[in-house]
Amino acid sequence: ILVFLAQGHGAKGDNIYEFQIEFLEPVEPKPVCRVTQRQLNITVQKKESNWWERLTKQEKRPLFLAPDFDRWLDESDAEMELKEKEEEKINKMKIESRVPKDPFKHLKKGYLVMYNLVQFLGFSWIFVNMTVRLFILGKSFYDTFHTIADMMYFCQTLALMEIMNSLIGLVRSPLIPAVVQVFGRNFILFVVLGSLEEMQSKPVVFFIFYFWSIIELFRYPYYMLSCIGIEWKPLTWLRYTTWIPLYPLGGLAEAVCIIQSIPIFSETGKYSLGLPNPLNVTIQFSFLLQIYLIALFLGVFVNFRHLYKQRKQHLGPKKRKMK
């Protein structure tokens, strides 16, 4: 039985409205109510999905009840609708059965979760260590490389797996941005900083490592949660927003590092290539670094463009599908 009692303002002023309906068969005990400016909608669900001969136990319909013909279904219409739903369910099951199941799905997911977790912990250690040393212990910029380099070597070597993951289809990330970022960072870390002791005590090392670590603090946990189907909106916003200031600043710090290393490579002749006679020409590594400087800004632009598209996709207004 549905019992209704309410006070409302209608055409005849304030009135008490009440009625009760005894349904033909059992219904769910808690109806769903929705109040609008014009009316009150009460949705009552049947306990069993079957066809009723009429709505109420009494054969004669109450005078205050009127059918809504926009939503009215007779028995044949209801059977047709039920049949269509069943066919749709069967077709969906057929399509899913045609798709080959990946026996290594859980293994791949576990690997990606562990990879992103290890990288997140590694860059978190770098960020916390640098922050504590500088702002709490008052250490200088000049010893950053000697205290942080081992962990940064580990994280950036492990980052080569991101290229492999993209190549073999473990992740849907495009290959070129991953190659640009991983090889760009490793070139700075291993070739420029790792091979020149003179560069290892420069303050610019602190800024390079700090910008890299802040970016990864949001990127790796975002990917880790995505692997297990979890989206945390604040983290999504941070993942696709913090790169806006950090990528240009990181690129600028890397460019300063290259510019500072060019005179040292010119002086020492390290990595310069001398061609045999009769050419007797030497290709200076410092000249290649000047070319790389241009490529560095092109790489920043490629990644910036890629991340901007991703930001629009994840944080932009959702497009509604037209029926």
Secondary structure in CASP SS format (residue, H / E / C, confidence):
PFRMAT SS
TARGET T0000
AUTHOR 0000-0000-0000
METHOD secondary structure of the structure
MODEL  1
I C 1.00
L E 1.00
V E 1.00
F E 1.00
L E 1.00
A E 1.00
Q E 1.00
G E 1.00
H E 1.00
G E 1.00
A C 1.00
K C 1.00
G E 1.00
D E 1.00
N E 1.00
I E 1.00
Y E 1.00
E E 1.00
F E 1.00
Q E 1.00
I E 1.00
E C 1.00
F E 1.00
L C 1.00
E C 1.00
P C 1.00
V E 1.00
E C 1.00
P C 1.00
K C 1.00
P C 1.00
V E 1.00
C E 1.00
R E 1.00
V E 1.00
T C 1.00
Q C 1.00
R C 1.00
Q C 1.00
L E 1.00
N E 1.00
I E 1.00
T E 1.00
V C 1.00
Q C 1.00
K E 1.00
K C 1.00
E C 1.00
S C 1.00
N C 1.00
W C 1.00
W C 1.00
E C 1.00
R C 1.00
L C 1.00
T E 1.00
K C 1.00
Q C 1.00
E C 1.00
K C 1.00
R C 1.00
P C 1.00
L C 1.00
F C 1.00
L C 1.00
A C 1.00
P C 1.00
D C 1.00
F C 1.00
D C 1.00
R C 1.00
W C 1.00
L C 1.00
D C 1.00
E H 1.00
S H 1.00
D H 1.00
A H 1.00
E H 1.00
M H 1.00
E H 1.00
L H 1.00
K H 1.00
E H 1.00
K H 1.00
E H 1.00
E H 1.00
E H 1.00
K H 1.00
I H 1.00
N H 1.00
K H 1.00
M H 1.00
K H 1.00
I H 1.00
E H 1.00
S H 1.00
R H 1.00
V C 1.00
P C 1.00
K C 1.00
D C 1.00
P C 1.00
F C 1.00
K H 1.00
H H 1.00
L H 1.00
K H 1.00
K H 1.00
G H 1.00
Y H 1.00
L H 1.00
V H 1.00
M H 1.00
Y H 1.00
N H 1.00
L H 1.00
V H 1.00
Q H 1.00
F H 1.00
L H 1.00
G H 1.00
F H 1.00
S H 1.00
W H 1.00
I H 1.00
F H 1.00
V H 1.00
N H 1.00
M H 1.00
T H 1.00
V H 1.00
R H 1.00
L H 1.00
F H 1.00
I H 1.00
L C 1.00
G C 1.00
K C 1.00
S C 1.00
F H 1.00
Y H 1.00
D H 1.00
T H 1.00
F H 1.00
H H 1.00
T H 1.00
I H 1.00
A H 1.00
D H 1.00
M H 1.00
M H 1.00
Y H 1.00
F H 1.00
C H 1.00
Q H 1.00
T H 1.00
L H 1.00
A C 1.00
L H 1.00
M H 1.00
E H 1.00
I H 1.00
M H 1.00
N H 1.00
S H 1.00
L H 1.00
I C 1.00
G C 1.00
L C 1.00
V C 1.00
R C 1.00
S C 1.00
P C 1.00
L H 1.00
I H 1.00
P H 1.00
A H 1.00
V H 1.00
V H 1.00
Q H 1.00
V H 1.00
F H 1.00
G H 1.00
R H 1.00
N H 1.00
F H 1.00
I H 1.00
L H 1.00
F H 1.00
V H 1.00
V H 1.00
L H 1.00
G H 1.00
S H 1.00
L C 1.00
E H 1.00
E H 1.00
M H 1.00
Q H 1.00
S C 1.00
K C 1.00
P C 1.00
V H 1.00
V H 1.00
F H 1.00
F H 1.00
I H 1.00
F H 1.00
Y H 1.00
F H 1.00
W H 1.00
S H 1.00
I H 1.00
I H 1.00
E H 1.00
L H 1.00
F H 1.00
R H 1.00
Y H 1.00
P H 1.00
Y H 1.00
Y H 1.00
M H 1.00
L H 1.00
S H 1.00
C H 1.00
I C 1.00
G C 1.00
I C 1.00
E C 1.00
W C 1.00
K H 1.00
P H 1.00
L H 1.00
T H 1.00
W H 1.00
L H 1.00
R H 1.00
Y C 1.00
T C 1.00
T C 1.00
W H 1.00
I H 1.00
P H 1.00
L H 1.00
Y H 1.00
P H 1.00
L H 1.00
G H 1.00
G H 1.00
L H 1.00
A H 1.00
E H 1.00
A H 1.00
V H 1.00
C H 1.00
I H 1.00
I H 1.00
Q H 1.00
S H 1.00
I H 1.00
P H 1.00
I H 1.00
F H 1.00
S H 1.00
E H 1.00
T H 1.00
G C 1.00
K C 1.00
Y C 1.00
S C 1.00
L E 1.00
G E 1.00
L C 1.00
P C 1.00
N C 1.00
P C 1.00
L C 1.00
N C 1.00
V C 1.00
T E 1.00
I E 1.00
Q C 1.00
F H 1.00
S H 1.00
F H 1.00
L H 1.00
L H 1.00
Q H 1.00
I H 1.00
Y H 1.00
L H 1.00
I H 1.00
A H 1.00
L H 1.00
F H 1.00
L H 1.00
G H 1.00
V H 1.00
F H 1.00
V H 1.00
N H 1.00
F H 1.00
R H 1.00
H H 1.00
L H 1.00
Y H 1.00
K H 1.00
Q H 1.00
R H 1.00
K H 1.00
Q H 1.00
H H 1.00
L H 1.00
G C 1.00
P C 1.00
K C 1.00
K C 1.00
R C 1.00
K C 1.00
M C 1.00
K C 1.00
END
